Amino acid sequence: MKKLLKFNPQYPISIGLIIMGVGCIFFDVTSEIGLLITLFGGFIMLGGAICLIYIASRK
């Protein structure tokens, strides 16, 4: 748990945003691979946001 509090949540948020951008720009969302890449980036970004909220509530 102490490692989670030292973790900078801005990294997964920005990585998730980049992955979502790549999925939307280079792949069609109606195809399976484009949808999968976009959802994967969204879940990474959501995980970073949850970590950010949790860390902010602990302080």
C-alpha positions in Angstrom: 0.0 0.0 0.0 2.9 2.4 0.7 4.1 1.9 -2.9 0.7 2.9 -4.2 0.9 6.1 -2.2 4.3 6.9 -3.7 3.0 6.2 -7.2 2.5 9.2 -9.5 -0.9 8.7 -11.1 -0.2 11.2 -13.9 1.8 8.6 -15.7 -1.1 6.1 -16.4 -3.5 9.0 -17.1 -1.2 10.3 -19.8 -0.3 6.9 -21.2 -4.0 6.0 -21.3 -4.8 9.2 -23.2 -2.0 8.5 -25.7 -3.2 4.9 -26.3 -6.8 6.1 -26.7 -5.6 8.7 -29.2 -3.7 6.1 -31.2 -6.7 3.8 -31.2 -9.0 6.5 -32.4 -6.8 8.1 -35.0 -5.1 5.1 -36.6 -7.8 2.4 -36.2 -11.5 2.5 -36.9 -13.5 2.2 -33.8 -16.0 -0.1 -35.5 -13.3 -2.7 -36.0 -12.5 -5.0 -33.1 -8.8 -4.0 -32.8 -9.6 -0.2 -32.7 -12.3 -0.7 -30.1 -10.0 -2.9 -28.0 -7.1 -0.4 -28.1 -9.5 2.5 -27.3 -11.1 0.6 -24.4 -7.7 -0.5 -23.1 -6.5 3.1 -23.0 -9.7 4.2 -21.3 -9.3 1.5 -18.6 -5.6 2.6 -18.0 -6.7 6.2 -17.7 -9.6 5.3 -15.4 -7.2 3.4 -13.1 -4.9 6.4 -12.9 -7.8 8.6 -12.0 -9.0 6.3 -9.3 -5.4 6.2 -7.9 -5.4 10.0 -8.0 -8.7 10.3 -6.1 -7.5 7.7 -3.5 -4.2 9.5 -2.9 -5.9 12.9 -2.7 -8.4 11.6 -0.1 -5.7 10.1 2.0 -3.9 13.5 2.4 
